[in-house]
Amino acid sequence: MDGTLRARSRRGVRCGGGCGEETRVRDVDGRAGRMRWAQGETGPRLGHVWTTTPKLEWACLLSATLSANSTVRPLSTNTIVCFSSNRSLQTPRTRRVRFCTPPIPPSANRDQFLPLLQREVKRFQENYGRDSFQYGSDGWRVLVHPSADVDGPHFSPAVSSLMNQVHMNEATLSCIRARIDALSTFLIPVLRLPREVLELIFKVGSRMPQDDPILGSSIPRPFPLVVAAVSRQWREIALNTPDLWTNIVIKHPRPFGWIPLCLQRSCGQPIDITIDTRSTPLLNTTAVDQLIARFLPHIQRWRRFALTTSDPATIYAVGGRLANASAPMLRHLQLSLSGSSGNQEVLLHEILQGGADALTSVRFDSLSTPWSAPPLHNLVALDLRWLWHQTRLQYEQFRSVIAASPNIRALILRGTYIHLHAGRAYPPLHIPTLRYLELSGDTVCRMSSLLETPNLQELTLANLDETEFREFVASLPLPTDTSAAASASPSGSATGLGRYPALRNLSLLNASMCTPTRRFTRALPTITHLTVINSATSKFLQLFRKEHAGPDAHGYGYGHSHSHSEGVLSWPHLKKLTLVDDEVDYFLLHGVVRERAALGAPLDRLILNAPFIHDDQLVATLEECVNVDIVKDVDLDH
């Protein structure tokens, strides 16, 4: 077997030789020394090194490789061996050091075999002492100290052969263990997922909010870049999945080149653009205007555009860019002036006058456009928030907006939005297609009375004080047929079920001062899903208790008869309960869950927030009666 030997001294002296030959090197003192590399076997190799200079202290890099024309599988190893002597000897003596090195393929990554080398060194340390073998940053460093066993007993050739065989077997076993460790990474479940499943996971992940900095950086790293840096397989999937690059979220000017990269890798697919300038002053009006200039050549691909800023000048700059633009694929448009000082507002006289035939969803915060002109026609969802003095709608304008969208299904009105004169009567608005309604502010009672929504399925009440909530409850008509109200099926509407006969989902947001009563539950008897977020959670739980199923404190009961309402639960069709509050009374909640199950009206799902995440015992006791889910936080700005 042919091979080469290269030795590097601490002074950089290079020398070479063949197997079985002696190679002359120089120590740090300039003295001559001799080193011999013994013939090696295939597989793990056993080498012998003799030092013939007592004070010799040098390091050499042994690199034995086979020639290309060898019939044996090429082997390669990098081993750093240090010889040192701590005592002075008057006459030269020969010291013999035995070591074993595992086979490493030449094309293999050296770092992959680092655990193997560490185990070998650990084995040497256990056999020869902790001071005999040590690691090094540049390889496997073996430090040999002269000891009393220099002149110790010598073994017979047969025993030496057996000992050599043992070391070879141990090295082979270490190689096998290293190979097992290397292959075990392929047993991780996520690495065995089919490509199609990973693509779906990546697409969902790219749509999730990513507000938390990654790797300690204050700049969020885009999800596609994170996925592409995990492994070769994930990178190949990310680069060949155009949908992964269609959601372009910009909250910081960095990373540079992010926008051109998305526009290129999206491969002509419709793109969703989100720009939020509130987290950094670097996204000023000039920077945003430059971003829009980059996106405008691709406006034919826009599917969603959302801009949120606290600077009115930024809204005007973007509005000027979009005044006469045409976006044939645009479905959702959001322009939000949020977090600005004072009650600032923006009036845009023109927007998308070139046409936006696919537009079905619009959200304006402190902003108004010509309400009766396109593109505010044929909308499915309309979201108006905090319209101040100049942007606030009159009732006639609001009615014309609703009339221009006969198929509207979702309506969100937050803060101030419509100016209703006190003491003036307004005709009701009939909206039979509406399925979702959100109301907040000081006009909840009047607006809910003006909007006739017989097919409404979801109702959200936000930011109510106690007076407004009490007036809203008082304005709700009670069911005319109490027996029908008590036995109404949630699968369909029935006559005489009050203002919202088809209502299924009820949400209360930031209404902590409100006190729910039995009249409130009687006016909305068909509720199957209740969401309470920072809104008097304990008061709702008290209302659910069996002992509160009779007439309420105000004397409102079914037929004003205590005997008739005895044992009747609030919202008997309730199946899903969401409580997001930092002060949820566990014992009261547990009692409600158990009592409803005992009375034949069990909950199917219970959603709680962060205080229950780290208390497995409380969750386990609740899961005996209901399925429990824990949420970390809730986005109230949906």
N, C-alpha and C positions, 0 to 999 in steps of 0.2 A: 504494500500500500504506500503510494507516494504521498508526501505531505511537505509542508513548509512550516518553518518556525520563525516567528519574528519576536524580538525582545526589545523593549523600550526601557532604558534606564531613566533615572530621574533627571539626568543631564541631557536626555534626548539622544543618546547613542543608539543607533540601530545596528542590528546584526542579524544574520539569518543562517539557517542550516537545515539539514535534513533530519529525518527521524533516526534516532540512535547516534547522532553526532553530538559532539561537544561544541558549544558556542561560547566564545570569549566575550565578556562584558566588563564594564568598569563600575566600581562602586562609587559612593559619594566622596571617598577619600582618594580616588584615583587608583585604587588597588585592583589588581586583576582577579577575576573570578571565572569559574567555569560552570556551565549549566548543561545538563543533558536531558533531552526529551526522549523518553523510552517509546518503544514500539507500542501503538495503540490497537485495540480491538475494534471490530465493528460494533455499533451501538454505543453504550456508555464506555468511556475509555479510562483506563487507569494509567496515570503518569507518575514518573519518579523524577525527583529533582535532587541533585547533589550540589551542595555548596562547599567549596574547598577553601574559603577564606573566613577565618573566625569572626572578624569584625565587619564582614560584608553586610551592607544594608542598602538594598536596591529594590526597585519594583520593575517587573517586566510584564508585558502584555503577551499572553500566549494565544496565538490564533492559528489553529491547525485546520487546514482544509485539504480536501482531496483534489486531485487533478481532474480536469473535465472528462478525460478519457477513462476514468476508473470505472470498473464494473460495479463497485459498491456504491450504495446511495450516499451522496455527498453529505458530510456532517460538518458542522461549524460550531465553535464555542468561543466565547470571550471570557477569559478568566484572568483576574489580576492577582498575582501572588507576591506577597511581601516577605522577605526573609530579614530577620534582624537578630543581632546578638547583643546581649546586655553584659557579657563578661569577656574579659581579655584572656586569650589563650596564647601560650608561647609557641605552640607547635600547631601546624595545620591539622585539622581534624575534618572528617567527612560526616556530614549529617544527611540523613535520608528522610524525606518528607513524602508521604503518600497522599494523594488526593484523587478524587473522581469527578468527572464532569459529564453532564447529560448531553445527549445529542440534540442539536438545535438545527432545523432546516435553514439553509442559507437565505431563503426568501421570506422567512418568518419575521414578524415584528418582535424586536428584542424585549419590548415592554410586556409583551404577552407572556413571556417566560419568567418575569420577575418573581412571581410567587413561587415558582419551582426553585429558583436560585436561593430564595430566602429560606425555603424548607431545607435545602441541602446544607446551607450554612448553619441553620439551627441544629441539624443533626450532628454536624461536626463539632459544634459548641458543646452539645450534650456528651459527645464521646471523648473530646480532647480538652474540654475546659472552656469557660467563657472568654478567657484572655487569649485564646489561640486563634479564633476566627472572628473577623469583624466585617461589616459592610463598608462600602464606599460609594460615593456619588457617581463614580465613573465605571462601576462594574461590580464584580464579585471580588471583594478584597479579603485575602486570607493572610492573617498576621501570625507568624510562627515564632514563638519564643524558645530559645534553647532551654532544655530542662535536664534533669538528672537521668532521663531515660536515653540520653545519647549513647552512653556506653552500656545500655541495658541488654537484656537477653535477646537473642535472635531466634526467629522461628525457623522451623524446617521448611523446605520448599513446598511440601504438601500442605502444611498449615497456612503458609503464606498464600498459596493458590486458593485455598478455601476462603481465606479472609478477603482476597481480591474478588472472588466470586460473590461474596456477600455484599461488598460495596457496589459491585456492578448491578446486582439485583435491586438494591435499595435505590440506586439512581434510576433504573428502569421503572420502578414503582413510582418514583417522583414524577417521571415523565408522563406516566399514565394518568396520575392524579391531575397534573397540569392540563392534560388534554381533556379530561372530564370537566374540569372547571371551565375551560374555554368553550366546550360544547354545551355546558349547562345553561349558558345565556340564551340559547335558542329554545329552551324549555319555558321561558317566561311567556305567560298566556298572551300578552299584548303582541308579541312578535309572531304569534301563530294565527292572528286574525287575518281573514281574507282581505284582499286589497279593496274590494267593494265596501266592506264594513269600515275600514280605516278612512276611506274617502268620505263616507257619511259622517263619521265622527269629526273629521277635520272641518267639514262644511258647517256642522253645528257649532264647533268651537270658534270658528271665525266670526260667527254672529253673536257670540256672547260678549257682554261688556268686560273690558279689561282695564280697570282703573288702577289696579295695584302695580307698583313698579316691579320690574323683574330684575333679579340678581343685584338688588341693592341700588339700582339706578333710579334716578328721579324721572327718567324718561321711559314711559311704557314701550315695550318692544312689541311690534305687531305679531299677531298670532301666527301667520304663515311663516315668518322668519324663525320663530321659535320651533315650529314643527320641522322645518327644513334642516335644522341644525342637530336633530336627535340622532339620526342614523342614515345610512345610504338608502335603505328602503323607504323611510319616511320622506327623505328629500326627493327621491324619484317620484313618489306619489304626489308630493306638494307641487313640484314643478310641472307635472302633467295633469293637474286638476285646475282648469281655468276658473271654476266657480270659487275656489279658495281665495282668489285675488280680486274678487269683484266688490268686496266690502272694504271701502277705503275710509278709515277713521283717522282724522287728523286732529290731535290735541297739542301738538308740539311741532316745530319745524323739523326736528330730527325724528327718525334717521333720514339723512339726506339721500336723495335718489329713490325714496319710497314710492312717490307718485308715479314717476316714469316706469318703475319696475312693475307696479300693479297694472298700469295701462297696457304694458307689453304682454305680461303673462296672463291677463284676463282674456286675451285672444278674441277680442270683439264681442264678448259677452256683455249683457246689461250690467251697469255698475251702480253701486249705492255709495253716495258721498255724504260723510258726516264731518262737519267742521265745528269744533268747540274751542273758542278762544279764551274762555274764562280762567283756565288754569295757568296761563303764562302770558306775560306782556309781550313776548316775542311775536305772537300772532296779532300784530296790530293791523290797522286798516290797509296799509301798503302791502304787508305780507299776504293778507287774505285776498286782496285784489290780484296779486300775482298768481296765487293758487287758482283762482277762478279763470284767469287767462290760460292756465295750463289745461284746465278741464273743458273749456268752451269748445275746442276743436272736436271733442268727443261727446258733445251734448246730445247727439243723436242716440247715444247709448245710455243716457241718464235714466235710471229707474226710480231712484230715490235721492232727494237732495235735502239736507237738514243743516241749517246754520244757527248756532247759538252763540250770542255775544252779549257783552255788556256795554258796547260802544255803538251808539246810533249811527256814527259815521260809517262803520263797517256795513251796517244794513243798507245804508244809502248807496255805498259803493257797489255792493253785490246787486242791489236792485237796479242800478244803472246798467250793469252788465246784462241783466236778464230782462230788461224792459221790452225789447223787441225780439227776444230770442224765441226759437222754436224747439220744443222738446217733445217729440212725438211719442216717446216711450215712458215719459215721466208719469209715475203713479202717485207718489207722495211728495209733498212740498211742505217744508217747515222753515219758518223764519221767526226766530225768537229773540227778543230783546229782554234778557233776563239778568237780574242782579245789578242793574244800573242804579246810580244814585238818584233819588227822587223819582217822581212819576214820569219818566221820560217815555216818549212814544214816537213812532215813525209812521209817516203817511207816504205810501208809494202810489203815484198816480197811474203807473203802468207796470205790468209785469207779464211776461210770457205772451206778449201780443202776437207773436208769430204762430202761436198755437200749441196746445198741450191737450190733445184729444183723449189721451189715456189717463189724465189726472182724475183721481177718485178720492184722494185724502189730502186735507189741508190743515195745517196748524199754524196759527198766528198768535204770537205773544206781544202785546203792546204794539201792535202793527195793524194797519188797515190798508185796503186797496179799494178800488171801485167795486162795491159789493155786487152790483147788478150786472157786471161785465164779465166776460170770460177772463180767466179759466175757472171761475167759481160757479160752474154749472155742472150738473149731473154728478154731484159728489156723493160718495157713500159714507164718508166720515168727515166731520167738521169739528175742529177743536179751536175754541176761542178763549184766550186767557188774558186777564188783566188789561182790558181795553179802557183807557182813561178818557179824559174829557173830549179830546178831538177824535179819538178812534172809536169811542163807544157807539154802539148801534142804537138807533131808534127802533121802536117796535115795528114800524112799517118796513124799515130796512131788513130787520131780522125775518119778517114774514116773507119778503121777496127772496131772500137768500134760501129759505126753506122751500119756497115754491119752485125755485130754479133747480132743485135737486129732489125730484119726486121719489127717488129710490134710496134716500138716506137711511142708514141703519145705525150709525153711531153719532152721538152728539155730546160734546164735552163743553161745559160752560163753567169756567173757574174765575173766581174773584169778581171783578166788575166787567160786565159785557153788554148789558142792555139797560138803557135808561127807561125806567117805568115811573111815571108821575104818580105821586101819592094821591089817593082818592079818585083816580081815573080808572074807569072800567075798560078792559081790552077784550076783544073777542078771542075765543080759544083757537088754538092751532091744532088741527087734526093731522097727526103724523102716523098713519097706520103701519108704515114700514120700519119704524124705529124699534131697534132691539136693545140698544145700550144707551143709557142716559147717565150723565154725571153732572151734578149741580153742587155749587158751593157759593159762599158769600152771604149777603144780607137779603137776597131776593129768592131764596130757595122755595119758600112757601108760595109766593106769587107765581113763580115760573112753573112749579109743579102743578099748580092749579090751571095755568093757561095751556099747558101741553097735554093734549089728549093722545095717549099712547096705549091703545088697547092690547097691543102685541108685545109690549116691553118685557124683556126677559132679565135684564141686569140693570140695577139701580145703585148708584154710588153717591153718597152724601158726604161732603168733605168740608172741614173747617167751620163747623156749626157751633154757635154758642147755645146756651141753655134756652134762651128766649126763642131763638129761631127754630130750634128743634121742637119746642113745645107747641109753637104755632103750626109747624109742619104736621105734627101728629094730630093736632086738633082739626086740621083741614082735610085729613083723610077720611073719606066716608066709610062707615062700617058696612060689612056685608049685610044685604037685606035678608038673606036666608042663612041663618046661623047654622043650621044643620048641614047645609051644603058647604059652608065654610069649614066646618069641622071635619068633614069627610071628603073634601075636594081632592082629586087625584092630581099629582104634579105633572102628569103626562099631557094634560090639556086644560084649556080654560073652561070655566063654567060661568053661567050668568049669576049676577048678584054678588060677585067677589070683590067689589070695591073698585078703586081707581086703577089698580094694576092687576087684572085678573090672571095674567100669564107670567107674573113675576116669579123668578126662580132664585136669582142671586141678589143678595143685598150686602152692600159694603158700607162701612162707616169709617172715615179717615179723620183723625185729629178732631174728634168730638168728645173730648174727655169730660166736659161739663154736662153732657146730656144724660138724662135719666130715662131709660126705657121703661115702659109701662105695659100692662096687659092690653090696653087699647091699641098700642102700637103693634103688638103681635096679632091682634084680632083683625086690624085693618089690612095686614099683609099675610094672609093665612097660608099661602102656597110656597113659602120660602123653603128651599132645599139646601142652599149653601149660604152660610153667613160668615162674613169677614169683618173682624173688628180690629182695627189698627189704632192704637193709642186713643181708645174711645170707651172709657168706662167699662173695662172688661169685667171687673168684679160685679158691677151692677147687672150685666147681662147674665152672668152665672147665677146670681141670686134669683133672677127672674126665671131661670130654667129649673130651679129646685122644685121638687114636688110640693113642698109646703107653700110655695108661692103660686100654685096653679089656680087658686080661687080668685075672687074679686080683688083688684088692685087697690091701692091706697086711695084712689080717687073714686072708688065705687063702680068702676066699669067692669062688668062681668057679663057672661052670656045671659041675656035676659034679666040682668041684675039679680040673679038668683045664685046664691052660694052653692046650693045643693046641685044645681044643674052643671056647674063648672068644676065640681069636686073631682080631683084626680086628672083633669085635662092638662096636658103639657103645652107649653108655648111651642108653636111651630112643630106640630107632631110629624111633619114630613121632612124635617131637617136631617140630612145625611152627612154633610160636610161642614166642619166648623174650623175656622182659621182665627187664631188669637195671637196677635203680634203686640206684645206689651211687656215691659220690663217687670211688671208687678202682677203676674198671674198667680192667683191663689191655688196652689196645687191641690190641697185637700178639698176645696170647694169644687174644683174642676173634676177631681176623681169622683166626688159624690154625684155630680151631674151625669157623668158618663155611666156610672153604675145604675143610677135610678132610671135613666132613659132605657137602658138595656132591660131592666127588670120590668118596665111597663110596656114592653113590646115596641118601643120606638128607638132602637139603637142607632148610634152614629156609625157611619162606615169609615170615615176618615177624619183625623184630627191633625191640624197643622199648627205647630208651635214655633217660637223663635228661639234665639240664642241661649237664654238662661237655662234651657233644658238640655243643651248639647252635651254638657259634661256630667250630667247626672243620669247615668244609665239605670239606676234603681227606680227612679221616678218614672222614666219612660217605660221600663219593663212592666211596672204595675198597671200603667195605662194601656199597654198593648194587650193585656189580658181581655180587654173589652172592645178595643177599637184599634185600627191601624194608625200609627203615629208617624208623622214626617216632621223633620226639623229643618227650618230655614235659617240661614245666617242673617240675611237682611232683606228688606223689601224696597223695591224701587217705586217711590211714590210719584215720580215724574215720568210716567209711562205715556 
